[in-house]
Amino acid sequence: MKKLKVRKIGNSLGVVLPKELLAELEVGEGDELVATRAQDGILVGSRSKKFERTMEIAEKFMKKYRNTLRELAK
């Protein structure tokens, strides 16, 4: 677990990630990270091509079966 300090960056707030964490995430300047709410906190990870493709497939599936999913949710 790494402690990160929230800092003022221009008119915003942000955190600076240590180089060890950047290497572990395999990200660099300009790359995108994904923050996901989890039961016990927030998970942060890198966006991979596999993740992007999986999300595209999921979105197409949800659009195609929108009505079925709505009925199942009742």
mmCIF file of the N, C-alpha and C atoms, coordinates in Angstrom:
data_MODEL
# 
_entry.id   MODEL 
# 
loop_
_atom_site.group_PDB 
_atom_site.id 
_atom_site.type_symbol 
_atom_site.label_atom_id 
_atom_site.label_alt_id 
_atom_site.label_comp_id 
_atom_site.label_asym_id 
_atom_site.label_entity_id 
_atom_site.label_seq_id 
_atom_site.pdbx_PDB_ins_code 
_atom_site.Cartn_x 
_atom_site.Cartn_y 
_atom_site.Cartn_z 
_atom_site.occupancy 
_atom_site.B_iso_or_equiv 
_atom_site.pdbx_formal_charge 
_atom_site.auth_seq_id 
_atom_site.auth_comp_id 
_atom_site.auth_asym_id 
_atom_site.auth_atom_id 
_atom_site.pdbx_PDB_model_num 
ATOM 1   N N  . MET A 1 1  ? 0.844   -1.166 0.000   1.00 0.00 ? 1  MET A N  1 
ATOM 2   C CA . MET A 1 1  ? 0.000   0.000  0.000   1.00 0.00 ? 1  MET A CA 1 
ATOM 3   C C  . MET A 1 1  ? 0.893   1.234  0.000   1.00 0.00 ? 1  MET A C  1 
ATOM 4   N N  . LYS A 1 2  ? 0.560   2.185  -0.852  1.00 0.00 ? 2  LYS A N  1 
ATOM 5   C CA . LYS A 1 2  ? 1.314   3.439  -0.932  1.00 0.00 ? 2  LYS A CA 1 
ATOM 6   C C  . LYS A 1 2  ? 0.433   4.583  -0.447  1.00 0.00 ? 2  LYS A C  1 
ATOM 7   N N  . LYS A 1 3  ? 0.986   5.475  0.364   1.00 0.00 ? 3  LYS A N  1 
ATOM 8   C CA . LYS A 1 3  ? 0.270   6.678  0.772   1.00 0.00 ? 3  LYS A CA 1 
ATOM 9   C C  . LYS A 1 3  ? 0.529   7.745  -0.277  1.00 0.00 ? 3  LYS A C  1 
ATOM 10  N N  . LEU A 1 4  ? -0.530  8.361  -0.758  1.00 0.00 ? 4  LEU A N  1 
ATOM 11  C CA . LEU A 1 4  ? -0.421  9.431  -1.737  1.00 0.00 ? 4  LEU A CA 1 
ATOM 12  C C  . LEU A 1 4  ? -1.028  10.692 -1.134  1.00 0.00 ? 4  LEU A C  1 
ATOM 13  N N  . LYS A 1 5  ? -0.363  11.808 -1.334  1.00 0.00 ? 5  LYS A N  1 
ATOM 14  C CA . LYS A 1 5  ? -0.834  13.065 -0.784  1.00 0.00 ? 5  LYS A CA 1 
ATOM 15  C C  . LYS A 1 5  ? -1.559  13.857 -1.863  1.00 0.00 ? 5  LYS A C  1 
ATOM 16  N N  . VAL A 1 6  ? -2.740  14.386 -1.526  1.00 0.00 ? 6  VAL A N  1 
ATOM 17  C CA . VAL A 1 6  ? -3.499  15.231 -2.448  1.00 0.00 ? 6  VAL A CA 1 
ATOM 18  C C  . VAL A 1 6  ? -2.870  16.619 -2.418  1.00 0.00 ? 6  VAL A C  1 
ATOM 19  N N  . ARG A 1 7  ? -2.583  17.144 -3.628  1.00 0.00 ? 7  ARG A N  1 
ATOM 20  C CA . ARG A 1 7  ? -1.920  18.450 -3.736  1.00 0.00 ? 7  ARG A CA 1 
ATOM 21  C C  . ARG A 1 7  ? -2.673  19.336 -4.711  1.00 0.00 ? 7  ARG A C  1 
ATOM 22  N N  . LYS A 1 8  ? -2.476  20.604 -4.568  1.00 0.00 ? 8  LYS A N  1 
ATOM 23  C CA . LYS A 1 8  ? -3.056  21.567 -5.503  1.00 0.00 ? 8  LYS A CA 1 
ATOM 24  C C  . LYS A 1 8  ? -2.177  21.589 -6.747  1.00 0.00 ? 8  LYS A C  1 
ATOM 25  N N  . ILE A 1 9  ? -2.816  21.395 -7.901  1.00 0.00 ? 9  ILE A N  1 
ATOM 26  C CA . ILE A 1 9  ? -2.115  21.436 -9.186  1.00 0.00 ? 9  ILE A CA 1 
ATOM 27  C C  . ILE A 1 9  ? -2.890  22.420 -10.062 1.00 0.00 ? 9  ILE A C  1 
ATOM 28  N N  . GLY A 1 10 ? -2.391  23.633 -10.173 1.00 0.00 ? 10 GLY A N  1 
ATOM 29  C CA . GLY A 1 10 ? -3.134  24.672 -10.884 1.00 0.00 ? 10 GLY A CA 1 
ATOM 30  C C  . GLY A 1 10 ? -4.397  24.994 -10.105 1.00 0.00 ? 10 GLY A C  1 
ATOM 31  N N  . ASN A 1 11 ? -5.558  24.947 -10.785 1.00 0.00 ? 11 ASN A N  1 
ATOM 32  C CA . ASN A 1 11 ? -6.833  25.191 -10.128 1.00 0.00 ? 11 ASN A CA 1 
ATOM 33  C C  . ASN A 1 11 ? -7.497  23.893 -9.680  1.00 0.00 ? 11 ASN A C  1 
ATOM 34  N N  . SER A 1 12 ? -6.802  22.779 -9.793  1.00 0.00 ? 12 SER A N  1 
ATOM 35  C CA . SER A 1 12 ? -7.362  21.465 -9.468  1.00 0.00 ? 12 SER A CA 1 
ATOM 36  C C  . SER A 1 12 ? -6.597  20.835 -8.309  1.00 0.00 ? 12 SER A C  1 
ATOM 37  N N  . LEU A 1 13 ? -7.048  19.658 -7.930  1.00 0.00 ? 13 LEU A N  1 
ATOM 38  C CA . LEU A 1 13 ? -6.336  18.846 -6.959  1.00 0.00 ? 13 LEU A CA 1 
ATOM 39  C C  . LEU A 1 13 ? -5.908  17.564 -7.649  1.00 0.00 ? 13 LEU A C  1 
ATOM 40  N N  . GLY A 1 14 ? -4.802  16.992 -7.217  1.00 0.00 ? 14 GLY A N  1 
ATOM 41  C CA . GLY A 1 14 ? -4.319  15.765 -7.829  1.00 0.00 ? 14 GLY A CA 1 
ATOM 42  C C  . GLY A 1 14 ? -3.343  15.050 -6.919  1.00 0.00 ? 14 GLY A C  1 
ATOM 43  N N  . VAL A 1 15 ? -2.906  13.902 -7.367  1.00 0.00 ? 15 VAL A N  1 
ATOM 44  C CA . VAL A 1 15 ? -1.882  13.146 -6.642  1.00 0.00 ? 15 VAL A CA 1 
ATOM 45  C C  . VAL A 1 15 ? -0.728  12.877 -7.591  1.00 0.00 ? 15 VAL A C  1 
ATOM 46  N N  . VAL A 1 16 ? 0.456   12.820 -7.043  1.00 0.00 ? 16 VAL A N  1 
ATOM 47  C CA . VAL A 1 16 ? 1.650   12.492 -7.817  1.00 0.00 ? 16 VAL A CA 1 
ATOM 48  C C  . VAL A 1 16 ? 1.969   11.032 -7.525  1.00 0.00 ? 16 VAL A C  1 
ATOM 49  N N  . LEU A 1 17 ? 2.072   10.228 -8.574  1.00 0.00 ? 17 LEU A N  1 
ATOM 50  C CA . LEU A 1 17 ? 2.365   8.807  -8.415  1.00 0.00 ? 17 LEU A CA 1 
ATOM 51  C C  . LEU A 1 17 ? 3.872   8.584  -8.450  1.00 0.00 ? 17 LEU A C  1 
ATOM 52  N N  . PRO A 1 18 ? 4.401   7.857  -7.472  1.00 0.00 ? 18 PRO A N  1 
ATOM 53  C CA . PRO A 1 18 ? 5.837   7.571  -7.465  1.00 0.00 ? 18 PRO A CA 1 
ATOM 54  C C  . PRO A 1 18 ? 6.228   6.723  -8.675  1.00 0.00 ? 18 PRO A C  1 
ATOM 55  N N  . LYS A 1 19 ? 7.484   6.850  -9.101  1.00 0.00 ? 19 LYS A N  1 
ATOM 56  C CA . LYS A 1 19 ? 7.919   6.142  -10.312 1.00 0.00 ? 19 LYS A CA 1 
ATOM 57  C C  . LYS A 1 19 ? 7.798   4.631  -10.173 1.00 0.00 ? 19 LYS A C  1 
ATOM 58  N N  . GLU A 1 20 ? 7.938   4.102  -8.949  1.00 0.00 ? 20 GLU A N  1 
ATOM 59  C CA . GLU A 1 20 ? 7.789   2.655  -8.751  1.00 0.00 ? 20 GLU A CA 1 
ATOM 60  C C  . GLU A 1 20 ? 6.366   2.205  -9.070  1.00 0.00 ? 20 GLU A C  1 
ATOM 61  N N  . LEU A 1 21 ? 5.383   3.020  -8.654  1.00 0.00 ? 21 LEU A N  1 
ATOM 62  C CA . LEU A 1 21 ? 3.984   2.700  -8.920  1.00 0.00 ? 21 LEU A CA 1 
ATOM 63  C C  . LEU A 1 21 ? 3.671   2.838  -10.408 1.00 0.00 ? 21 LEU A C  1 
ATOM 64  N N  . LEU A 1 22 ? 4.224   3.854  -11.055 1.00 0.00 ? 22 LEU A N  1 
ATOM 65  C CA . LEU A 1 22 ? 4.038   4.029  -12.499 1.00 0.00 ? 22 LEU A CA 1 
ATOM 66  C C  . LEU A 1 22 ? 4.603   2.833  -13.260 1.00 0.00 ? 22 LEU A C  1 
ATOM 67  N N  . ALA A 1 23 ? 5.756   2.356  -12.822 1.00 0.00 ? 23 ALA A N  1 
ATOM 68  C CA . ALA A 1 23 ? 6.362   1.190  -13.469 1.00 0.00 ? 23 ALA A CA 1 
ATOM 69  C C  . ALA A 1 23 ? 5.498   -0.047 -13.261 1.00 0.00 ? 23 ALA A C  1 
ATOM 70  N N  . GLU A 1 24 ? 4.953   -0.201 -12.072 1.00 0.00 ? 24 GLU A N  1 
ATOM 71  C CA . GLU A 1 24 ? 4.095   -1.349 -11.776 1.00 0.00 ? 24 GLU A CA 1 
ATOM 72  C C  . GLU A 1 24 ? 2.813   -1.315 -12.605 1.00 0.00 ? 24 GLU A C  1 
ATOM 73  N N  . LEU A 1 25 ? 2.258   -0.112 -12.808 1.00 0.00 ? 25 LEU A N  1 
ATOM 74  C CA . LEU A 1 25 ? 1.053   0.053  -13.623 1.00 0.00 ? 25 LEU A CA 1 
ATOM 75  C C  . LEU A 1 25 ? 1.361   0.042  -15.121 1.00 0.00 ? 25 LEU A C  1 
ATOM 76  N N  . GLU A 1 26 ? 2.644   0.149  -15.449 1.00 0.00 ? 26 GLU A N  1 
ATOM 77  C CA . GLU A 1 26 ? 3.099   0.225  -16.838 1.00 0.00 ? 26 GLU A CA 1 
ATOM 78  C C  . GLU A 1 26 ? 2.452   1.392  -17.575 1.00 0.00 ? 26 GLU A C  1 
ATOM 79  N N  . VAL A 1 27 ? 2.501   2.572  -16.946 1.00 0.00 ? 27 VAL A N  1 
ATOM 80  C CA . VAL A 1 27 ? 1.960   3.789  -17.542 1.00 0.00 ? 27 VAL A CA 1 
ATOM 81  C C  . VAL A 1 27 ? 2.993   4.901  -17.494 1.00 0.00 ? 27 VAL A C  1 
ATOM 82  N N  . GLY A 1 28 ? 2.784   5.877  -18.352 1.00 0.00 ? 28 GLY A N  1 
ATOM 83  C CA . GLY A 1 28 ? 3.657   7.037  -18.400 1.00 0.00 ? 28 GLY A CA 1 
ATOM 84  C C  . GLY A 1 28 ? 2.843   8.276  -18.697 1.00 0.00 ? 28 GLY A C  1 
ATOM 85  N N  . GLU A 1 29 ? 3.524   9.374  -18.934 1.00 0.00 ? 29 GLU A N  1 
ATOM 86  C CA . GLU A 1 29 ? 2.860   10.643 -19.203 1.00 0.00 ? 29 GLU A CA 1 
ATOM 87  C C  . GLU A 1 29 ? 1.906   10.513 -20.387 1.00 0.00 ? 29 GLU A C  1 
ATOM 88  N N  . GLY A 1 30 ? 0.682   10.989 -20.208 1.00 0.00 ? 30 GLY A N  1 
ATOM 89  C CA . GLY A 1 30 ? -0.316  10.965 -21.276 1.00 0.00 ? 30 GLY A CA 1 
ATOM 90  C C  . GLY A 1 30 ? -1.195  9.721  -21.294 1.00 0.00 ? 30 GLY A C  1 
ATOM 91  N N  . ASP A 1 31 ? -0.795  8.667  -20.589 1.00 0.00 ? 31 ASP A N  1 
ATOM 92  C CA . ASP A 1 31 ? -1.616  7.458  -20.518 1.00 0.00 ? 31 ASP A CA 1 
ATOM 93  C C  . ASP A 1 31 ? -2.832  7.712  -19.627 1.00 0.00 ? 31 ASP A C  1 
ATOM 94  N N  . GLU A 1 32 ? -3.881  6.909  -19.817 1.00 0.00 ? 32 GLU A N  1 
ATOM 95  C CA . GLU A 1 32 ? -5.087  7.042  -19.021 1.00 0.00 ? 32 GLU A CA 1 
ATOM 96  C C  . GLU A 1 32 ? -5.149  5.954  -17.959 1.00 0.00 ? 32 GLU A C  1 
ATOM 97  N N  . LEU A 1 33 ? -5.684  6.321  -16.807 1.00 0.00 ? 33 LEU A N  1 
ATOM 98  C CA . LEU A 1 33 ? -5.932  5.370  -15.733 1.00 0.00 ? 33 LEU A CA 1 
ATOM 99  C C  . LEU A 1 33 ? -7.437  5.268  -15.525 1.00 0.00 ? 33 LEU A C  1 
ATOM 100 N N  . VAL A 1 34 ? -7.869  4.145  -14.977 1.00 0.00 ? 34 VAL A N  1 
ATOM 101 C CA . VAL A 1 34 ? -9.282  3.927  -14.689 1.00 0.00 ? 34 VAL A CA 1 
ATOM 102 C C  . VAL A 1 34 ? -9.430  3.809  -13.173 1.00 0.00 ? 34 VAL A C  1 
ATOM 103 N N  . ALA A 1 35 ? -10.357 4.576  -12.601 1.00 0.00 ? 35 ALA A N  1 
ATOM 104 C CA . ALA A 1 35 ? -10.669 4.469  -11.180 1.00 0.00 ? 35 ALA A CA 1 
ATOM 105 C C  . ALA A 1 35 ? -12.037 3.815  -11.062 1.00 0.00 ? 35 ALA A C  1 
ATOM 106 N N  . THR A 1 36 ? -12.097 2.729  -10.303 1.00 0.00 ? 36 THR A N  1 
ATOM 107 C CA . THR A 1 36 ? -13.331 1.965  -10.147 1.00 0.00 ? 36 THR A CA 1 
ATOM 108 C C  . THR A 1 36 ? -13.675 1.875  -8.674  1.00 0.00 ? 36 THR A C  1 
ATOM 109 N N  . ARG A 1 37 ? -14.943 2.173  -8.358  1.00 0.00 ? 37 ARG A N  1 
ATOM 110 C CA . ARG A 1 37 ? -15.384 2.063  -6.970  1.00 0.00 ? 37 ARG A CA 1 
ATOM 111 C C  . ARG A 1 37 ? -15.524 0.590  -6.619  1.00 0.00 ? 37 ARG A C  1 
ATOM 112 N N  . ALA A 1 38 ? -14.920 0.196  -5.525  1.00 0.00 ? 38 ALA A N  1 
ATOM 113 C CA . ALA A 1 38 ? -14.992 -1.180 -5.038  1.00 0.00 ? 38 ALA A CA 1 
ATOM 114 C C  . ALA A 1 38 ? -15.648 -1.167 -3.660  1.00 0.00 ? 38 ALA A C  1 
ATOM 115 N N  . GLN A 1 39 ? -15.998 -2.337 -3.169  1.00 0.00 ? 39 GLN A N  1 
ATOM 116 C CA . GLN A 1 39 ? -16.683 -2.427 -1.882  1.00 0.00 ? 39 GLN A CA 1 
ATOM 117 C C  . GLN A 1 39 ? -15.860 -1.819 -0.750  1.00 0.00 ? 39 GLN A C  1 
ATOM 118 N N  . ASP A 1 40 ? -14.556 -1.979 -0.811  1.00 0.00 ? 40 ASP A N  1 
ATOM 119 C CA . ASP A 1 40 ? -13.709 -1.494 0.274   1.00 0.00 ? 40 ASP A CA 1 
ATOM 120 C C  . ASP A 1 40 ? -12.837 -0.301 -0.107  1.00 0.00 ? 40 ASP A C  1 
ATOM 121 N N  . GLY A 1 41 ? -13.187 0.410  -1.188  1.00 0.00 ? 41 GLY A N  1 
ATOM 122 C CA . GLY A 1 41 ? -12.424 1.592  -1.574  1.00 0.00 ? 41 GLY A CA 1 
ATOM 123 C C  . GLY A 1 41 ? -12.459 1.834  -3.069  1.00 0.00 ? 41 GLY A C  1 
ATOM 124 N N  . ILE A 1 42 ? -11.382 2.375  -3.600  1.00 0.00 ? 42 ILE A N  1 
ATOM 125 C CA . ILE A 1 42 ? -11.247 2.694  -5.013  1.00 0.00 ? 42 ILE A CA 1 
ATOM 126 C C  . ILE A 1 42 ? -10.084 1.906  -5.584  1.00 0.00 ? 42 ILE A C  1 
ATOM 127 N N  . LEU A 1 43 ? -10.305 1.276  -6.734  1.00 0.00 ? 43 LEU A N  1 
ATOM 128 C CA . LEU A 1 43 ? -9.233  0.571  -7.434  1.00 0.00 ? 43 LEU A CA 1 
ATOM 129 C C  . LEU A 1 43 ? -8.770  1.438  -8.594  1.00 0.00 ? 43 LEU A C  1 
ATOM 130 N N  . VAL A 1 44 ? -7.477  1.560  -8.767  1.00 0.00 ? 44 VAL A N  1 
ATOM 131 C CA . VAL A 1 44 ? -6.910  2.337  -9.870  1.00 0.00 ? 44 VAL A CA 1 
ATOM 132 C C  . VAL A 1 44 ? -6.069  1.405  -10.719 1.00 0.00 ? 44 VAL A C  1 
ATOM 133 N N  . GLY A 1 45 ? -6.284  1.450  -12.021 1.00 0.00 ? 45 GLY A N  1 
ATOM 134 C CA . GLY A 1 45 ? -5.524  0.600  -12.921 1.00 0.00 ? 45 GLY A CA 1 
ATOM 135 C C  . GLY A 1 45 ? -5.333  1.267  -14.268 1.00 0.00 ? 45 GLY A C  1 
ATOM 136 N N  . SER A 1 46 ? -4.526  0.665  -15.091 1.00 0.00 ? 46 SER A N  1 
ATOM 137 C CA . SER A 1 46 ? -4.275  1.222  -16.420 1.00 0.00 ? 46 SER A CA 1 
ATOM 138 C C  . SER A 1 46 ? -5.303  0.684  -17.399 1.00 0.00 ? 46 SER A C  1 
ATOM 139 N N  . ARG A 1 47 ? -5.543  1.432  -18.448 1.00 0.00 ? 47 ARG A N  1 
ATOM 140 C CA . ARG A 1 47 ? -6.461  1.014  -19.495 1.00 0.00 ? 47 ARG A CA 1 
ATOM 141 C C  . ARG A 1 47 ? -5.647  0.263  -20.532 1.00 0.00 ? 47 ARG A C  1 
ATOM 142 N N  . SER A 1 48 ? -5.980  -0.971 -20.725 1.00 0.00 ? 48 SER A N  1 
ATOM 143 C CA . SER A 1 48 ? -5.263  -1.767 -21.716 1.00 0.00 ? 48 SER A CA 1 
ATOM 144 C C  . SER A 1 48 ? -6.121  -1.935 -22.959 1.00 0.00 ? 48 SER A C  1 
ATOM 145 N N  . LYS A 1 49 ? -5.513  -2.337 -24.061 1.00 0.00 ? 49 LYS A N  1 
ATOM 146 C CA . LYS A 1 49 ? -6.255  -2.587 -25.294 1.00 0.00 ? 49 LYS A CA 1 
ATOM 147 C C  . LYS A 1 49 ? -7.270  -3.703 -25.076 1.00 0.00 ? 49 LYS A C  1 
ATOM 148 N N  . LYS A 1 50 ? -6.909  -4.694 -24.272 1.00 0.00 ? 50 LYS A N  1 
ATOM 149 C CA . LYS A 1 50 ? -7.825  -5.793 -23.979 1.00 0.00 ? 50 LYS A CA 1 
ATOM 150 C C  . LYS A 1 50 ? -9.046  -5.265 -23.222 1.00 0.00 ? 50 LYS A C  1 
ATOM 151 N N  . PHE A 1 51 ? -8.823  -4.385 -22.261 1.00 0.00 ? 51 PHE A N  1 
ATOM 152 C CA . PHE A 1 51 ? -9.925  -3.787 -21.504 1.00 0.00 ? 51 PHE A CA 1 
ATOM 153 C C  . PHE A 1 51 ? -10.831 -2.992 -22.437 1.00 0.00 ? 51 PHE A C  1 
ATOM 154 N N  . GLU A 1 52 ? -10.243 -2.183 -23.295 1.00 0.00 ? 52 GLU A N  1 
ATOM 155 C CA . GLU A 1 52 ? -11.027 -1.368 -24.231 1.00 0.00 ? 52 GLU A CA 1 
ATOM 156 C C  . GLU A 1 52 ? -11.894 -2.255 -25.127 1.00 0.00 ? 52 GLU A C  1 
ATOM 157 N N  . ARG A 1 53 ? -11.316 -3.321 -25.647 1.00 0.00 ? 53 ARG A N  1 
ATOM 158 C CA . ARG A 1 53 ? -12.048 -4.233 -26.524 1.00 0.00 ? 53 ARG A CA 1 
ATOM 159 C C  . ARG A 1 53 ? -13.180 -4.926 -25.764 1.00 0.00 ? 53 ARG A C  1 
ATOM 160 N N  . THR A 1 54 ? -12.903 -5.339 -24.539 1.00 0.00 ? 54 THR A N  1 
ATOM 161 C CA . THR A 1 54 ? -13.923 -5.976 -23.708 1.00 0.00 ? 54 THR A CA 1 
ATOM 162 C C  . THR A 1 54 ? -15.090 -5.022 -23.472 1.00 0.00 ? 54 THR A C  1 
ATOM 163 N N  . MET A 1 55 ? -14.794 -3.751 -23.200 1.00 0.00 ? 55 MET A N  1 
ATOM 164 C CA . MET A 1 55 ? -15.848 -2.765 -22.974 1.00 0.00 ? 55 MET A CA 1 
ATOM 165 C C  . MET A 1 55 ? -16.657 -2.522 -24.244 1.00 0.00 ? 55 MET A C  1 
ATOM 166 N N  . GLU A 1 56 ? -16.021 -2.493 -25.400 1.00 0.00 ? 56 GLU A N  1 
ATOM 167 C CA . GLU A 1 56 ? -16.742 -2.333 -26.666 1.00 0.00 ? 56 GLU A CA 1 
ATOM 168 C C  . GLU A 1 56 ? -17.735 -3.474 -26.863 1.00 0.00 ? 56 GLU A C  1 
ATOM 169 N N  . ILE A 1 57 ? -17.291 -4.695 -26.621 1.00 0.00 ? 57 ILE A N  1 
ATOM 170 C CA . ILE A 1 57 ? -18.147 -5.872 -26.771 1.00 0.00 ? 57 ILE A CA 1 
ATOM 171 C C  . ILE A 1 57 ? -19.314 -5.798 -25.784 1.00 0.00 ? 57 ILE A C  1 
ATOM 172 N N  . ALA A 1 58 ? -19.032 -5.427 -24.536 1.00 0.00 ? 58 ALA A N  1 
ATOM 173 C CA . ALA A 1 58 ? -20.080 -5.333 -23.519 1.00 0.00 ? 58 ALA A CA 1 
ATOM 174 C C  . ALA A 1 58 ? -21.120 -4.273 -23.893 1.00 0.00 ? 58 ALA A C  1 
ATOM 175 N N  . GLU A 1 59 ? -20.665 -3.133 -24.393 1.00 0.00 ? 59 GLU A N  1 
ATOM 176 C CA . GLU A 1 59 ? -21.595 -2.069 -24.780 1.00 0.00 ? 59 GLU A CA 1 
ATOM 177 C C  . GLU A 1 59 ? -22.479 -2.500 -25.935 1.00 0.00 ? 59 GLU A C  1 
ATOM 178 N N  . LYS A 1 60 ? -21.921 -3.186 -26.930 1.00 0.00 ? 60 LYS A N  1 
ATOM 179 C CA . LYS A 1 60 ? -22.722 -3.688 -28.053 1.00 0.00 ? 60 LYS A CA 1 
ATOM 180 C C  . LYS A 1 60 ? -23.754 -4.700 -27.564 1.00 0.00 ? 60 LYS A C  1 
ATOM 181 N N  . PHE A 1 61 ? -23.346 -5.600 -26.674 1.00 0.00 ? 61 PHE A N  1 
ATOM 182 C CA . PHE A 1 61 ? -24.243 -6.609 -26.115 1.00 0.00 ? 61 PHE A CA 1 
ATOM 183 C C  . PHE A 1 61 ? -25.392 -5.943 -25.362 1.00 0.00 ? 61 PHE A C  1 
ATOM 184 N N  . MET A 1 62 ? -25.064 -4.958 -24.513 1.00 0.00 ? 62 MET A N  1 
ATOM 185 C CA . MET A 1 62 ? -26.093 -4.291 -23.714 1.00 0.00 ? 62 MET A CA 1 
ATOM 186 C C  . MET A 1 62 ? -27.062 -3.515 -24.599 1.00 0.00 ? 62 MET A C  1 
ATOM 187 N N  . LYS A 1 63 ? -26.559 -2.920 -25.666 1.00 0.00 ? 63 LYS A N  1 
ATOM 188 C CA . LYS A 1 63 ? -27.428 -2.189 -26.580 1.00 0.00 ? 63 LYS A CA 1 
ATOM 189 C C  . LYS A 1 63 ? -28.358 -3.159 -27.316 1.00 0.00 ? 63 LYS A C  1 
ATOM 190 N N  . LYS A 1 64 ? -27.820 -4.277 -27.790 1.00 0.00 ? 64 LYS A N  1 
ATOM 191 C CA . LYS A 1 64 ? -28.601 -5.253 -28.549 1.00 0.00 ? 64 LYS A CA 1 
ATOM 192 C C  . LYS A 1 64 ? -29.671 -5.896 -27.679 1.00 0.00 ? 64 LYS A C  1 
ATOM 193 N N  . TYR A 1 65 ? -29.335 -6.223 -26.426 1.00 0.00 ? 65 TYR A N  1 
ATOM 194 C CA . TYR A 1 65 ? -30.258 -6.923 -25.539 1.00 0.00 ? 65 TYR A CA 1 
ATOM 195 C C  . TYR A 1 65 ? -30.809 -6.010 -24.448 1.00 0.00 ? 65 TYR A C  1 
ATOM 196 N N  . ARG A 1 66 ? -30.947 -4.735 -24.765 1.00 0.00 ? 66 ARG A N  1 
ATOM 197 C CA . ARG A 1 66 ? -31.420 -3.722 -23.823 1.00 0.00 ? 66 ARG A CA 1 
ATOM 198 C C  . ARG A 1 66 ? -32.741 -4.127 -23.166 1.00 0.00 ? 66 ARG A C  1 
ATOM 199 N N  . ASN A 1 67 ? -33.728 -4.532 -23.991 1.00 0.00 ? 67 ASN A N  1 
ATOM 200 C CA . ASN A 1 67 ? -35.047 -4.865 -23.455 1.00 0.00 ? 67 ASN A CA 1 
ATOM 201 C C  . ASN A 1 67 ? -35.000 -6.126 -22.587 1.00 0.00 ? 67 ASN A C  1 
ATOM 202 N N  . THR A 1 68 ? -34.233 -7.111 -23.013 1.00 0.00 ? 68 THR A N  1 
ATOM 203 C CA . THR A 1 68 ? -34.097 -8.348 -22.239 1.00 0.00 ? 68 THR A CA 1 
ATOM 204 C C  . THR A 1 68 ? -33.460 -8.043 -20.876 1.00 0.00 ? 68 THR A C  1 
ATOM 205 N N  . LEU A 1 69 ? -32.408 -7.263 -20.875 1.00 0.00 ? 69 LEU A N  1 
ATOM 206 C CA . LEU A 1 69 ? -31.738 -6.910 -19.630 1.00 0.00 ? 69 LEU A CA 1 
ATOM 207 C C  . LEU A 1 69 ? -32.663 -6.122 -18.702 1.00 0.00 ? 69 LEU A C  1 
ATOM 208 N N  . ARG A 1 70 ? -33.490 -5.246 -19.283 1.00 0.00 ? 70 ARG A N  1 
ATOM 209 C CA . ARG A 1 70 ? -34.445 -4.459 -18.495 1.00 0.00 ? 70 ARG A CA 1 
ATOM 210 C C  . ARG A 1 70 ? -35.442 -5.403 -17.811 1.00 0.00 ? 70 ARG A C  1 
ATOM 211 N N  . GLU A 1 71 ? -35.932 -6.396 -18.546 1.00 0.00 ? 71 GLU A N  1 
ATOM 212 C CA . GLU A 1 71 ? -36.890 -7.360 -17.975 1.00 0.00 ? 71 GLU A CA 1 
ATOM 213 C C  . GLU A 1 71 ? -36.242 -8.205 -16.888 1.00 0.00 ? 71 GLU A C  1 
ATOM 214 N N  . LEU A 1 72 ? -35.021 -8.621 -17.105 1.00 0.00 ? 72 LEU A N  1 
ATOM 215 C CA . LEU A 1 72 ? -34.315 -9.435 -16.112 1.00 0.00 ? 72 LEU A CA 1 
ATOM 216 C C  . LEU A 1 72 ? -34.052 -8.642 -14.823 1.00 0.00 ? 72 LEU A C  1 
ATOM 217 N N  . ALA A 1 73 ? -33.933 -7.336 -14.934 1.00 0.00 ? 73 ALA A N  1 
ATOM 218 C CA . ALA A 1 73 ? -33.629 -6.501 -13.782 1.00 0.00 ? 73 ALA A CA 1 
ATOM 219 C C  . ALA A 1 73 ? -34.845 -6.296 -12.865 1.00 0.00 ? 73 ALA A C  1 
ATOM 220 N N  . LYS A 1 74 ? -36.038 -6.645 -13.351 1.00 0.00 ? 74 LYS A N  1 
ATOM 221 C CA . LYS A 1 74 ? -37.260 -6.454 -12.541 1.00 0.00 ? 74 LYS A CA 1 
ATOM 222 C C  . LYS A 1 74 ? -37.325 -7.411 -11.395 1.00 0.00 ? 74 LYS A C  1 
# 
